[in-house]
Amino acid sequence: MPASPTTYKLLPPKDEILVAIALQKKHVEDITSYMWYIIPVAERFGERVYSIAAMALKECGHEVTADELKLLALELQTPEGVEKYAVNRRIHIGTNLTSYKNV
């Protein structure tokens, strides 16, 4: 049975796919994307979480220390930090819940 246009969606143009790939690479390389998960765990279980997270991130190729994660966590919990990283957070949430076009 041949595929009908109602069954399968056509891929977007190559340029759009490359833009989406570049956005996702930038997102994965940015350490703040991980902080949205690390901060609540650290609040519940203590600052040792930052050491464990730093070790895990190093294994994935991110050169970061526990102290750097703590400083970033403190910054992200201030109004200035929230404003500074607001776009990153929208991209993070948007790329995980919707297509990159909706960010």
C-alpha positions as CSV (number, residue, x, y, z in Angstrom):
1,M,0.0,0.0,0.0
2,P,1.5,3.4,-1.0
3,A,2.1,6.0,1.7
4,S,-0.5,8.8,1.6
5,P,0.2,12.4,2.6
6,T,-2.2,12.0,5.5
7,T,-0.3,9.1,6.9
8,Y,3.2,10.6,6.9
9,K,4.3,14.2,7.3
10,L,7.0,15.5,5.0
11,L,10.3,16.5,6.5
12,P,10.9,20.3,6.8
13,P,13.5,21.8,4.5
14,K,17.1,21.0,5.1
15,D,17.8,24.5,6.3
16,E,15.2,24.3,9.1
17,I,16.5,20.9,10.2
18,L,20.1,22.3,10.4
19,V,18.8,25.2,12.5
20,A,17.0,22.8,14.8
21,I,20.2,20.7,15.2
22,A,22.3,23.8,15.9
23,L,19.8,25.0,18.6
24,Q,19.8,21.6,20.2
25,K,23.6,21.4,20.3
26,K,23.8,24.8,21.9
27,H,21.2,23.7,24.4
28,V,23.1,20.6,25.3
29,E,26.4,22.4,25.7
30,D,24.9,25.1,28.0
31,I,25.3,24.0,31.6
32,T,22.3,26.1,32.8
33,S,20.0,23.5,31.0
34,Y,21.0,20.9,33.6
35,M,20.7,23.3,36.6
36,W,16.9,23.3,36.3
37,Y,17.1,19.7,37.5
38,I,20.1,19.9,39.9
39,I,18.8,22.8,42.0
40,P,15.6,21.2,43.3
41,V,17.5,18.0,44.1
42,A,20.2,20.0,46.0
43,E,17.6,21.9,47.9
44,R,16.1,18.6,49.1
45,F,19.2,16.5,49.7
46,G,22.0,19.0,50.3
47,E,25.0,20.6,48.7
48,R,26.7,17.2,48.1
49,V,24.4,17.0,45.0
50,Y,26.6,19.6,43.3
51,S,29.7,17.5,43.7
52,I,27.9,14.4,42.3
53,A,26.4,16.5,39.4
54,A,29.8,17.9,38.6
55,M,31.3,14.4,38.4
56,A,28.5,13.3,36.2
57,L,28.8,16.3,33.9
58,K,32.6,15.8,33.7
59,E,32.0,12.2,32.4
60,C,29.8,13.8,29.7
61,G,32.5,16.2,28.6
62,H,31.5,19.3,30.6
63,E,34.4,20.8,32.6
64,V,32.7,22.1,35.6
65,T,33.3,22.0,39.4
66,A,30.9,21.7,42.2
67,D,31.7,25.3,43.3
68,E,30.9,26.6,39.8
69,L,27.5,24.8,40.0
70,K,26.8,26.2,43.4
71,L,27.5,29.7,42.2
72,L,25.4,29.3,39.1
73,A,22.6,27.9,41.3
74,L,22.7,31.0,43.5
75,E,22.7,33.2,40.5
76,L,19.7,31.4,38.9
77,Q,17.7,31.9,42.1
78,T,18.0,35.7,42.0
79,P,15.7,38.0,39.9
80,E,18.7,39.1,37.9
81,G,19.7,35.5,37.2
82,V,16.2,34.5,36.2
83,E,16.1,37.4,33.8
84,K,19.6,36.7,32.4
85,Y,18.8,33.0,31.7
86,A,15.1,33.4,30.8
87,V,15.7,32.8,27.1
88,N,17.7,29.7,27.9
89,R,14.9,28.3,30.1
90,R,12.3,28.9,27.4
91,I,14.5,27.2,24.9
92,H,15.1,24.3,27.3
93,I,11.4,23.8,28.1
94,G,10.4,24.5,24.5
95,T,12.7,22.0,22.9
96,N,11.6,19.3,25.3
97,L,7.9,19.9,25.0
98,T,7.4,21.3,21.5
99,S,9.2,21.9,18.3
100,Y,11.9,24.6,18.2
101,K,9.6,26.8,16.2
102,N,7.3,27.3,19.2
103,V,10.0,28.7,21.5
